[in-house]
């Protein structure tokens, strides 16, 4: 399933941040991510090869890779910061 990002949707909270330098990196920020935001995301720049990733948004679950113990738990829904693609000049 491919998802198309609409910056004009009523959902809001979707933005792309780009850091330029020797290489350019773009981050997709989806605030209040929910399971329906899961899917394949592709960055297809005009001057580089396209890159794709698959995103899984979990509802109230904590992957084993997250630290537990004496730390406070994260909110049930939290902002998803996603490195969409790394573009090399």
matplotlib code that plots the C-alpha trace (Angstrom):
import matplotlib.pyplot as plt

x = [0.0, 1.4, 0.5, 0.4, 1.1, -1.3, -0.2, -3.6, -5.6, -7.8, -5.8, -2.9, 0.3, 2.3, 5.5, 8.9, 12.1, 15.2, 18.8, 21.1, 24.9, 27.3, 24.4, 20.7, 18.5, 14.8, 12.7, 8.9, 7.2, 3.7, 2.3, -0.3, 0.5, -2.1, -2.2, -3.9, -0.6, 1.2, 2.3, 5.1, 6.5, 8.7, 10.8, 11.3, 13.5, 14.2, 18.0, 18.5, 17.2, 14.0, 14.1, 11.3, 10.6, 7.8, 6.3, 4.4, 2.5, 1.6, -1.4, -0.4, 2.4, 6.1, 8.6, 11.3, 14.0, 12.6, 14.1, 12.1, 12.9, 12.9, 12.0, 8.5, 6.5, 5.9, 2.4, 0.1, 0.2, 3.3, 4.8, 6.5, 9.8, 10.8, 13.8, 12.2, 15.3, 18.9, 19.8, 23.4, 24.5]
y = [0.0, 3.4, 6.5, 9.9, 12.8, 15.7, 18.9, 20.4, 17.7, 18.4, 15.9, 18.4, 17.6, 16.4, 18.2, 17.6, 19.0, 19.1, 19.5, 20.6, 20.0, 17.7, 15.4, 16.4, 14.6, 14.9, 13.9, 13.3, 14.3, 12.8, 14.2, 12.0, 9.0, 6.3, 2.8, 4.1, 6.0, 2.7, 1.8, 2.3, 5.8, 6.8, 9.8, 10.3, 13.4, 14.5, 14.4, 11.1, 7.5, 7.0, 5.5, 3.7, 2.6, 0.7, 2.3, 0.3, 2.5, 0.5, 1.4, 1.2, -1.4, -1.0, -2.7, -4.8, -2.4, 0.4, 0.7, -0.1, -0.2, 2.9, 5.3, 6.8, 5.3, 7.3, 8.6, 6.2, 8.3, 10.3, 12.1, 9.9, 11.3, 9.4, 9.7, 9.5, 9.5, 10.4, 12.1, 12.2, 15.0]
z = [0.0, -1.0, 0.9, -0.7, 1.7, 1.4, 3.2, 2.7, 4.4, 7.4, 9.4, 9.7, 11.7, 8.7, 7.7, 6.1, 7.5, 5.2, 6.3, 3.5, 3.5, 1.7, 1.6, 2.1, 4.6, 4.8, 7.8, 7.7, 10.9, 11.5, 14.7, 16.6, 14.3, 14.3, 12.8, 9.6, 8.9, 8.5, 5.0, 2.5, 2.1, -0.9, -1.5, -5.3, -5.9, -9.4, -9.0, -7.2, -7.0, -5.1, -1.6, 0.1, 3.7, 5.4, 8.5, 11.2, 13.7, 16.9, 19.1, 22.7, 22.2, 23.1, 20.9, 22.6, 21.4, 23.6, 27.0, 30.0, 33.7, 35.9, 33.1, 32.6, 29.8, 26.6, 25.9, 24.1, 21.0, 20.3, 17.4, 14.8, 13.5, 10.4, 8.3, 4.9, 2.8, 2.5, -0.7, -1.8, -4.2]

ax = plt.figure().add_subplot(projection="3d")
ax.plot(x, y, z, "-o")
ax.set_aspect("equal")
plt.show()
